[in-house]
Amino acid sequence: MTLTAKKSCAHPWTTNVARCALRRASTILIAVLTAGFAQNAIAAALPQTTSKSRAEAVLDSMPKAKTIQQAEISPDGKLVAWISEGKIHLELVEVLRGATGKEISVPGGLEARELAWSPDSQKVAFIADENSAIPASQLWIADVKGLDSHKLANLRGYVSTPSFSPDAKMIAVLFIENMPRKAGPLVPMTPPSGLMEEKIYEQRIATIDVVSGELKQVSPPDMYVYEYDWAPDGKSWAVSAAKGSGDNNWWIARLYTVDAISGTMREILKPKLQVAVPRFSPDGQSIAYISGIMSDQGSTGGDIFVVPVSGGEARNLTPGMKASATWLKWTGPNQILFTENIDGNSGIATVSGASGQVRQVWNGFEMLSADGWGIQISLASDGNSSAVVRQSISSPPEVWAGPIGAWRKLTSLNSTVKAAWGEARNVHWTNDGTGIQGWLLFPKDYDTSKKFPLIVVVHGGPSAACMPRWSTADGAASAMGWFVLCANPRGSYGQGEAFTLRNVKDFGGGDFRDIMAGIDAMAKEYPVDLDRLGIHGHSYGGYMTMWAETQTNRFKAAVAGAGLSDWLSYYGENDIDEWMVPFFGASVYDDPKVYARSSPINFVKNVKTPTLILVGDRDGEVPAPQSFEWWHALKTMGVPVEFVVYLDEGHTISKPQNRHDYDLRTLAWFEKWFAAGEDEHKTSTAFSSRN
């Protein structure tokens, strides 16, 4: 292993004794933050000054955009229903006239989410969550003409994904009865106590009668259903499902059909990799789905396959496609429309179910997404009229509707919100003979006569991608005067399934080299200060941050969010170990060596980079002990380190106070160590000029 040399306190030209002592010191901070006393904890933990720090001032000056959770077009293509801020109203918008003001009220104290249109475009169903520590929801239905709404059912547990039956007599939902928390591995896990035993809460398909409100759980009680789609005749569903823990077994889910009356399941397919977005063909004889190597449910990417409902061999309709399909819908007997990540951009294309011919319909320097997570659109029955939530690095979210690619803006929620950061570019470089793509955000006050620090942001996943989404966190880094490079190395979406598979059994290998090659490529073309580099990531990005500082000393500072320090111990600590087998080829018990060679902890003595560690205390995807291990090791090695644990947070740091603290600490950490690097550089230059 070769480490790139950098200036250190041992070098004779480093004469700033105070700064040198600071770099030798191991700065240790564990701040446990809660929504109740987060601000006091933050104030106590940060240096006390009479005015805001520059990092705090910049972060607080970032524009505040309103969020849009969902936008759905009616089947007849005439109306769009959308939810903003998750509260108090649904609003209907006429696609052609753009008229607004048709508001559907949601009773006070409830939060609306996940709306669905009836097939005749006359009703809208939606979930309204009660303000309760334990999930409790209501299913509401609203009449479009009179705008009258009424509660259809109470649901004690976690409910999601409402969908009308083709005859509009039933609404199906995914329901986990008496679930003590929200579903999914990203949310805070239930704290352990008492006798340890696995309690499984199965997510089942339930139907609710539109007239009586009667609820019936239909799919088998021993199967966890992840996604479903009504058959055209309304007699069955196509589902992805697995036995056992819902959080853990998505990676081994299979494709089934479920009888809508009896609940009888019939297996259609055991896929080689993960399966997502099952959709019945218009004649009910085939099921299309997306399959590929995926590291998180909901972060979908892969090729499009079709399999007969009767069973048999699945056909890959898009082999060799240089993009990653993310969502799909049949728009004809032999045509599927799908969204895609194509070279880091959002795209829409069609593929023939007969010939496999792919035709590009639209692509753009933006993201078609409400949540910034997946790319998808809402499509009317004609297969062209659509509603989308559009956002980009320079434009906050708004609802648009109309023919695909010819949308017109329907909302002006964020019309006064302007980006407060620099230009963004889709950039490319080559490593190991392979083309790599990423996004480069320029410093706000860019000047070609000056040099600027660069922060590498490594996305999570690893099966995911940096996309051109609206991000005040990245924007604040730009406003601080730094380049921000978000790279999509091998293992990412956007270049095709073969590219996404290229980090299998090679974590920290080719993907790390791709990132480092990106830094050098940017420095050749733009005024990057190579003496002030930083690296930051969360989840897989947190792992890659920890790994990077064992492989090079080029970074002046590092911030590891929900990082992974030891693959061997991680395997026994996390709640989702099934995801690891497709990537490592075996369990840790069968092939510990393949895990050990990618574990940062085995190379920790190489680390010299000052590191900030951030994690939620109830993280089930990358448990907090992984961060404790890294903090303990760096502290022992004498590396400057700070460690912050967020109370009652899961893998996603979601409470506003904690999210703000996370972003502020990240900015302040880089500011601190970039300043140290700048001082050292000035001292070195002055010493050289005197001699």
ZIBELJO-V863756 format. One record per backbone hydrogen bond with DSSP energy under -0.5 kcal/mol. NH is the residue of the N-H (numbers start at 0). CO is the residue of the C=O. If there is no record, write none. Layout:
# ZIBELJO-V863756
NH_CO ; NH_CO
This chain:
# ZIBELJO-V863756
2_0 ; 10_7 ; 13_10 ; 14_12 ; 16_14 ; 19_15 ; 20_16 ; 21_17 ; 22_18 ; 23_19 ; 24_20 ; 26_24 ; 27_25 ; 30_28 ; 30_642 ; 31_29 ; 32_30 ; 32_644 ; 37_33 ; 40_36 ; 41_37 ; 42_38 ; 43_39 ; 44_40 ; 45_41 ; 48_46 ; 56_52 ; 57_53 ; 58_54 ; 59_55 ; 60_56 ; 61_58 ; 64_62 ; 68_82 ; 69_82 ; 71_80 ; 73_78 ; 76_73 ; 79_92 ; 80_71 ; 81_90 ; 82_69 ; 83_88 ; 84_66 ; 86_83 ; 87_109 ; 88_86 ; 89_103 ; 90_81 ; 91_101 ; 92_79 ; 93_98 ; 94_77 ; 97_93 ; 101_91 ; 102_100 ; 103_89 ; 104_102 ; 105_87 ; 109_106 ; 110_128 ; 111_109 ; 112_126 ; 115_124 ; 117_122 ; 120_117 ; 123_141 ; 124_115 ; 125_139 ; 126_112 ; 127_137 ; 128_110 ; 129_135 ; 131_129 ; 136_154 ; 137_127 ; 138_152 ; 139_125 ; 139_137 ; 140_149 ; 141_123 ; 142_147 ; 143_121 ; 146_142 ; 149_140 ; 151_138 ; 152_138 ; 154_136 ; 156_134 ; 156_154 ; 157_175 ; 159_173 ; 162_171 ; 164_169 ; 167_164 ; 170_207 ; 171_162 ; 172_205 ; 173_159 ; 174_172 ; 174_203 ; 175_157 ; 176_174 ; 177_155 ; 178_175 ; 186_183 ; 188_617 ; 196_194 ; 198_196 ; 199_197 ; 200_198 ; 201_199 ; 203_174 ; 203_201 ; 205_172 ; 205_203 ; 206_215 ; 207_170 ; 208_213 ; 209_168 ; 212_208 ; 215_206 ; 217_204 ; 217_215 ; 218_204 ; 219_262 ; 222_219 ; 223_241 ; 224_202 ; 224_222 ; 225_239 ; 226_239 ; 228_237 ; 230_235 ; 233_230 ; 236_257 ; 237_228 ; 238_236 ; 238_255 ; 239_226 ; 240_253 ; 241_223 ; 248_244 ; 250_247 ; 251_248 ; 252_249 ; 253_240 ; 254_268 ; 255_238 ; 256_265 ; 257_236 ; 258_263 ; 259_234 ; 262_258 ; 265_256 ; 267_254 ; 268_254 ; 270_268 ; 273_291 ; 275_289 ; 278_287 ; 280_285 ; 283_280 ; 286_306 ; 287_278 ; 288_304 ; 289_275 ; 290_302 ; 291_273 ; 293_291 ; 298_295 ; 299_297 ; 301_324 ; 302_290 ; 304_288 ; 305_314 ; 306_286 ; 308_284 ; 310_307 ; 311_267 ; 314_305 ; 316_303 ; 316_314 ; 317_303 ; 318_315 ; 320_317 ; 322_320 ; 323_340 ; 324_301 ; 324_322 ; 325_338 ; 326_338 ; 328_336 ; 330_334 ; 331_334 ; 334_331 ; 335_350 ; 336_328 ; 337_348 ; 338_326 ; 339_346 ; 340_323 ; 341_339 ; 341_344 ; 342_340 ; 342_493 ; 344_341 ; 345_363 ; 345_365 ; 346_339 ; 347_361 ; 348_337 ; 349_358 ; 350_335 ; 351_356 ; 352_333 ; 353_333 ; 355_351 ; 358_349 ; 360_347 ; 361_347 ; 363_345 ; 365_363 ; 366_390 ; 368_366 ; 368_388 ; 375_367 ; 375_373 ; 377_386 ; 378_376 ; 379_384 ; 380_74 ; 382_379 ; 385_401 ; 386_377 ; 387_399 ; 389_387 ; 389_397 ; 390_366 ; 391_394 ; 397_389 ; 399_387 ; 400_407 ; 401_385 ; 403_383 ; 405_402 ; 407_400 ; 409_398 ; 410_398 ; 414_411 ; 416_413 ; 417_415 ; 418_393 ; 421_441 ; 424_439 ; 426_424 ; 426_437 ; 428_435 ; 430_433 ; 433_430 ; 435_428 ; 436_487 ; 437_426 ; 438_485 ; 439_424 ; 440_438 ; 440_483 ; 441_422 ; 441_439 ; 443_477 ; 445_442 ; 445_443 ; 449_446 ; 451_526 ; 453_531 ; 454_482 ; 455_533 ; 456_454 ; 456_484 ; 457_455 ; 457_535 ; 458_456 ; 458_486 ; 461_459 ; 463_461 ; 467_343 ; 468_466 ; 474_470 ; 475_471 ; 476_472 ; 477_473 ; 478_474 ; 479_475 ; 480_477 ; 481_476 ; 482_452 ; 483_440 ; 484_454 ; 485_438 ; 485_483 ; 486_456 ; 486_484 ; 487_436 ; 490_498 ; 491_488 ; 492_463 ; 499_495 ; 500_496 ; 501_498 ; 502_499 ; 503_500 ; 504_582 ; 505_502 ; 508_505 ; 510_505 ; 512_508 ; 513_509 ; 514_510 ; 515_511 ; 516_512 ; 517_513 ; 518_514 ; 519_515 ; 520_516 ; 521_517 ; 522_518 ; 523_519 ; 524_520 ; 525_521 ; 527_525 ; 528_451 ; 529_527 ; 531_528 ; 533_453 ; 534_556 ; 535_455 ; 536_558 ; 537_457 ; 538_560 ; 540_537 ; 542_538 ; 543_539 ; 544_540 ; 545_541 ; 546_542 ; 547_543 ; 548_544 ; 549_546 ; 550_546 ; 550_547 ; 551_547 ; 552_3 ; 555_532 ; 556_532 ; 557_609 ; 558_534 ; 559_611 ; 560_536 ; 560_558 ; 561_559 ; 561_613 ; 564_562 ; 569_565 ; 570_566 ; 571_567 ; 571_568 ; 572_568 ; 572_569 ; 573_569 ; 574_619 ; 578_575 ; 579_576 ; 580_576 ; 581_577 ; 582_578 ; 583_579 ; 584_580 ; 589_586 ; 590_586 ; 593_590 ; 594_590 ; 595_591 ; 596_592 ; 597_594 ; 598_595 ; 599_597 ; 600_564 ; 601_598 ; 602_599 ; 603_600 ; 605_602 ; 606_603 ; 609_555 ; 610_639 ; 611_557 ; 612_641 ; 613_559 ; 614_643 ; 616_645 ; 617_648 ; 618_615 ; 619_184 ; 619_617 ; 620_184 ; 625_622 ; 626_622 ; 626_623 ; 627_623 ; 628_624 ; 629_625 ; 630_626 ; 631_627 ; 632_628 ; 633_629 ; 634_630 ; 635_631 ; 636_632 ; 637_633 ; 637_634 ; 638_633 ; 639_22 ; 641_610 ; 642_28 ; 643_612 ; 644_30 ; 645_614 ; 646_32 ; 646_644 ; 648_645 ; 649_651 ; 650_185 ; 651_185 ; 652_650 ; 653_651 ; 658_654 ; 659_655 ; 660_656 ; 661_657 ; 662_658 ; 663_659 ; 664_660 ; 665_661 ; 666_662 ; 667_663 ; 668_664 ; 669_665 ; 670_666 ; 671_667 ; 672_668 ; 673_669 ; 674_670 ; 675_671 ; 676_672 ; 677_673 ; 678_674 ; 679_675 ; 680_676 ; 681_677 ; 682_678 ; 683_679 ; 684_680 ; 685_681 ; 686_682 ; 687_683 ; 688_684 ; 689_685 ; 690_686
